[in-house]
Amino acid sequence: MNRIRKLSLALALFCTFPATAHAAPALWQVSDNDSSIWLFGSVHLLPDGIKWRSETFDKILQSADAVYFETDITPEAQMELLGETFKRGMNDIGERLSDSLDAKQTKTLTKAAAKLGMPMASVEAMRPWMASSAITVAAVAQSGYDPASGVDLLLEQEVAKNRQRYFESGSQQIGFLADAPAAEQIGQLIDVAGRVDEIASSIEEMVKAWADGDPEQLATLFLKDLAGYDALAQRLIYDRNKSWIGTIKKLLADNEQDLIVVGTGHLIGDGSVVDLLDDAGFSVKRLQ
């Protein structure tokens, strides 16, 4: 294992790998005495032709009162956030990303940009968190993954708007990355840039477990790869898991029958949404 997977998971959450014909990503039913909600882990980029939907999933999607996502990521919503993304992700006029880097780090970044065909002038205009995200997405897209066909985006385009709910605003999600300490942002950026050749192949090993319906194996890989990035994991995964639990408990108390679709990293291992609901005394059943 290497450190690039830690960052790829945190920033890309996740790309995917073709599943076998009989496998399906994990799906859970969480129940109290008189109602149930369902949990499904998503990946945010998909290759052409992948088959990840099952009859069970489609029935739940059709019958659910509402579908909860992390945030609204439809093209319309992203257009509204574009200004804030640039405001928080781009340097001020006259500032360059390399001004915050030493000579060795700048060389690593320049080499990565060249490999991906990214103009260095464009990268220089970015703040470290945005450059990390851009490099990760570019490296994965170069290997055939399509950011426009991720699970979340496909479902948000399919589900009627009046049935959609969100745990967070787009502004909050930008803040999870943009508000990180500068040293942490730079460390992540240089890790990503230094291993740009390995990003796609590294992700495939991890998300094969997702596509094969093996969350236990995925959790083992995920938690091992997050070792050493405690602050990042706490902010992007565990704090958010805890913040969502109150909403989920209320859904069950109000007898809502909702489907929750969030990044699969939030549903695996200790401290996951699944784990927290089990600890809270709800019945948790794996459906697929």
C-alpha positions as CSV (number, residue, x, y, z in Angstrom):
1,M,0.0,0.0,0.0
2,N,1.1,3.6,-0.5
3,R,0.0,7.0,0.7
4,I,-1.6,8.1,-2.5
5,R,-4.6,6.0,-1.8
6,K,-5.3,7.9,1.4
7,L,-5.5,11.1,-0.5
8,S,-7.4,9.7,-3.5
9,L,-10.1,8.3,-1.2
10,A,-10.4,11.5,0.7
11,L,-10.5,13.7,-2.4
12,A,-12.1,11.4,-5.0
13,L,-14.2,9.1,-2.8
14,F,-14.1,6.7,-5.0
15,C,-13.4,5.7,-8.5
16,T,-14.6,2.3,-9.4
17,F,-13.7,-1.1,-10.9
18,P,-15.9,-3.4,-13.0
19,A,-17.9,-5.8,-10.8
20,T,-18.5,-9.5,-11.6
21,A,-21.8,-10.5,-12.9
22,H,-23.1,-11.8,-9.6
23,A,-21.8,-9.2,-7.3
24,A,-23.4,-5.9,-6.2
25,P,-22.2,-3.1,-3.9
26,A,-23.3,-3.3,-0.3
27,L,-26.7,-2.1,0.7
28,W,-28.0,-2.0,4.3
29,Q,-31.4,-1.7,5.9
30,V,-31.6,0.1,9.2
31,S,-34.7,-0.2,11.3
32,D,-36.4,0.7,14.6
33,N,-39.6,-0.8,15.8
34,D,-41.8,0.5,13.0
35,S,-39.8,2.0,10.1
36,S,-36.7,1.5,8.0
37,I,-34.2,3.5,6.0
38,W,-31.6,2.2,3.6
39,L,-27.9,3.0,3.2
40,F,-25.9,2.7,-0.1
41,G,-22.3,3.7,-0.6
42,S,-21.6,5.6,-3.8
43,V,-18.5,6.2,-6.0
44,H,-18.1,9.5,-7.7
45,L,-16.5,8.5,-11.0
46,L,-17.3,5.5,-13.2
47,P,-15.9,3.9,-16.4
48,D,-18.2,3.3,-19.3
49,G,-20.2,0.1,-19.2
50,I,-20.1,-0.7,-15.5
51,K,-23.1,-2.5,-14.1
52,W,-23.7,-1.6,-10.4
53,R,-27.4,-1.4,-10.1
54,S,-29.5,-4.4,-8.8
55,E,-33.2,-5.2,-8.8
56,T,-33.2,-4.7,-5.0
57,F,-31.6,-1.3,-5.2
58,D,-33.9,-0.1,-8.0
59,K,-37.0,-1.2,-6.0
60,I,-35.9,0.7,-2.9
61,L,-35.0,3.8,-5.1
62,Q,-38.5,3.7,-6.6
63,S,-40.4,3.2,-3.3
64,A,-38.4,5.5,-1.0
65,D,-40.1,8.6,0.3
66,A,-37.0,10.6,-0.3
67,V,-33.4,10.1,-1.3
68,Y,-30.6,11.7,0.8
69,F,-27.3,12.7,-0.8
70,E,-24.3,14.4,0.7
71,T,-25.1,17.6,-1.3
72,D,-26.7,18.8,-4.5
73,I,-24.1,18.1,-7.3
74,T,-26.4,18.4,-10.3
75,P,-24.9,20.7,-13.1
76,E,-27.3,23.4,-12.1
77,A,-26.1,23.4,-8.5
78,Q,-22.5,23.3,-9.5
79,M,-23.0,26.3,-11.7
80,E,-24.3,28.2,-8.7
81,L,-21.2,27.2,-6.7
82,L,-18.7,27.9,-9.4
83,G,-18.0,31.5,-8.2
84,E,-17.3,30.4,-4.6
85,T,-15.1,27.5,-5.8
86,F,-12.9,29.8,-7.7
87,K,-12.9,32.4,-4.9
88,R,-11.7,29.8,-2.4
89,G,-9.6,27.7,-4.8
90,M,-7.7,30.2,-6.9
91,N,-4.9,32.4,-5.9
92,D,-5.1,36.2,-5.9
93,I,-3.7,38.0,-8.9
94,G,0.1,38.0,-8.7
95,E,0.3,35.0,-6.4
96,R,1.6,31.6,-7.6
97,L,1.2,28.2,-6.0
98,S,4.9,27.6,-6.2
99,D,5.5,30.6,-4.0
100,S,4.4,28.3,-1.1
101,L,6.6,25.4,-2.2
102,D,10.3,24.7,-2.1
103,A,12.4,23.9,-5.2
104,K,12.0,20.2,-4.8
105,Q,8.2,20.4,-4.3
106,T,7.9,22.7,-7.3
107,K,9.8,20.2,-9.5
108,T,7.5,17.4,-8.4
109,L,4.4,19.4,-9.2
110,T,5.7,20.6,-12.6
111,K,6.5,17.0,-13.5
112,A,3.0,15.8,-12.6
113,A,1.3,18.6,-14.5
114,A,3.3,17.7,-17.6
115,K,2.4,14.0,-17.4
116,L,-1.3,14.9,-17.2
117,G,-1.1,17.6,-19.9
118,M,-2.1,20.3,-17.4
119,P,-0.7,23.7,-18.3
120,M,1.6,24.7,-15.4
121,A,0.3,28.2,-15.6
122,S,-3.2,26.9,-14.7
123,V,-1.9,24.9,-11.8
124,E,0.1,27.9,-10.5
125,A,-3.1,29.8,-10.2
126,M,-4.6,27.2,-7.8
127,R,-4.4,27.0,-4.1
128,P,-3.0,23.6,-2.9
129,W,-6.3,21.9,-2.0
130,M,-7.8,22.7,-5.5
131,A,-4.6,21.6,-7.3
132,S,-4.7,18.3,-5.4
133,S,-8.3,17.7,-6.4
134,A,-7.6,18.7,-10.0
135,I,-4.6,16.4,-10.3
136,T,-6.4,13.5,-8.8
137,V,-9.4,13.9,-11.1
138,A,-7.2,14.4,-14.2
139,A,-5.1,11.3,-13.4
140,V,-8.2,9.2,-13.0
141,A,-10.0,10.7,-16.0
142,Q,-6.9,9.9,-18.1
143,S,-7.4,6.3,-17.3
144,G,-10.9,6.2,-18.6
145,Y,-13.1,7.3,-15.6
146,D,-15.8,9.8,-16.3
147,P,-16.7,12.4,-13.6
148,A,-20.0,13.0,-15.3
149,S,-21.2,9.4,-14.7
150,G,-20.7,8.9,-11.0
151,V,-23.3,7.2,-8.9
152,D,-24.4,10.4,-7.2
153,L,-24.7,12.5,-10.3
154,L,-26.6,9.8,-12.2
155,L,-29.1,9.4,-9.4
156,E,-29.6,13.1,-8.8
157,Q,-30.5,13.5,-12.5
158,E,-32.9,10.6,-12.2
159,V,-34.7,11.3,-8.9
160,A,-37.3,14.0,-9.0
161,K,-36.1,17.2,-7.3
162,N,-38.9,17.1,-4.8
163,R,-37.7,13.7,-3.5
164,Q,-34.1,14.8,-3.0
165,R,-32.7,15.8,0.4
166,Y,-29.1,16.8,1.3
167,F,-27.0,16.5,4.5
168,E,-24.7,19.4,3.6
169,S,-24.5,22.5,1.4
170,G,-22.0,22.8,-1.4
171,S,-20.4,25.7,0.5
172,Q,-19.8,23.4,3.5
173,Q,-18.2,20.8,1.3
174,I,-15.8,23.3,-0.2
175,G,-14.9,24.3,3.3
176,F,-13.9,20.8,4.3
177,L,-10.9,21.1,1.9
178,A,-10.4,24.9,1.6
179,D,-10.2,25.4,5.4
180,A,-7.5,22.8,6.0
181,P,-4.2,24.2,7.3
182,A,-1.8,25.3,4.6
183,A,0.8,22.8,5.6
184,E,-1.7,19.9,5.4
185,Q,-2.9,21.1,2.0
186,I,0.7,21.3,0.7
187,G,1.6,17.8,2.1
188,Q,-1.4,16.3,0.3
189,L,-0.6,18.1,-2.9
190,I,3.0,16.9,-3.1
191,D,1.9,13.3,-2.2
192,V,-0.6,13.3,-5.0
193,A,1.8,14.9,-7.5
194,G,4.7,12.5,-6.6
195,R,2.6,9.4,-7.3
196,V,0.5,10.6,-10.2
197,D,1.4,7.4,-12.2
198,E,-0.1,5.2,-9.5
199,I,-3.4,6.9,-8.8
200,A,-5.7,4.9,-11.1
201,S,-4.2,1.5,-10.4
202,S,-4.2,2.1,-6.7
203,I,-7.8,3.1,-6.6
204,E,-8.8,0.1,-8.7
205,E,-7.5,-2.3,-6.0
206,M,-9.6,-0.6,-3.3
207,V,-12.8,-0.1,-5.2
208,K,-12.9,-3.6,-6.6
209,A,-13.9,-4.5,-3.1
210,W,-16.8,-2.0,-3.4
211,A,-18.0,-3.4,-6.7
212,D,-17.7,-7.0,-5.5
213,G,-19.8,-6.2,-2.4
214,D,-17.0,-6.8,0.1
215,P,-17.1,-3.8,2.5
216,E,-15.0,-5.7,5.1
217,Q,-12.0,-5.9,2.7
218,L,-12.6,-2.3,1.6
219,A,-12.6,-1.2,5.2
220,T,-9.3,-3.0,5.8
221,L,-7.7,-1.2,2.9
222,F,-9.3,2.1,3.6
223,L,-8.4,2.3,7.2
224,K,-4.8,1.2,6.6
225,D,-4.4,3.8,3.9
226,L,-5.8,6.6,6.1
227,A,-3.1,5.9,8.8
228,G,-1.0,9.0,9.2
229,Y,-3.7,11.3,8.0
230,D,-5.6,11.5,11.2
231,A,-6.7,15.2,10.9
232,L,-7.9,14.7,7.3
233,A,-9.8,11.5,8.1
234,Q,-11.4,13.1,11.2
235,R,-12.6,16.1,9.2
236,L,-13.7,14.5,6.0
237,I,-15.0,11.2,7.3
238,Y,-15.7,10.8,11.0
239,D,-16.9,14.2,12.0
240,R,-19.3,14.2,9.1
241,N,-20.6,10.7,10.0
242,K,-21.4,11.9,13.5
243,S,-23.2,15.0,12.2
244,W,-25.4,12.9,9.9
245,I,-26.6,10.5,12.7
246,G,-28.9,13.0,14.3
247,T,-30.8,13.5,11.0
248,I,-31.0,9.7,10.4
249,K,-32.4,9.1,13.9
250,K,-35.1,11.7,13.2
251,L,-36.0,10.1,10.0
252,L,-36.6,6.8,11.8
253,A,-38.4,8.5,14.6
254,D,-40.7,10.2,12.1
255,N,-41.3,6.8,10.3
256,E,-39.6,8.0,7.1
257,Q,-38.8,5.4,4.5
258,D,-35.8,7.0,2.9
259,L,-32.7,5.9,0.9
260,I,-29.4,7.4,1.8
261,V,-26.7,7.5,-0.8
262,V,-23.3,8.8,0.4
263,G,-19.6,8.2,-0.4
264,T,-18.9,4.6,0.4
265,G,-16.0,5.6,2.7
266,H,-18.7,6.8,5.1
267,L,-20.3,3.3,5.5
268,I,-17.3,1.1,6.2
269,G,-15.3,0.3,9.3
270,D,-15.4,1.6,12.9
271,G,-16.9,5.0,13.2
272,S,-18.9,4.6,10.0
273,V,-22.5,5.6,9.7
274,V,-23.4,1.9,9.7
275,D,-21.3,1.3,12.8
276,L,-22.7,4.4,14.7
277,L,-26.3,3.3,14.0
278,D,-25.6,-0.2,15.2
279,D,-24.0,1.2,18.4
280,A,-27.1,3.3,18.9
281,G,-29.3,0.2,19.1
282,F,-30.9,0.1,15.7
283,S,-31.3,-3.1,13.7
284,V,-28.8,-3.1,10.9
285,K,-29.3,-5.8,8.2
286,R,-27.1,-6.3,5.1
287,L,-29.4,-6.7,2.0
288,Q,-26.7,-7.3,-0.7
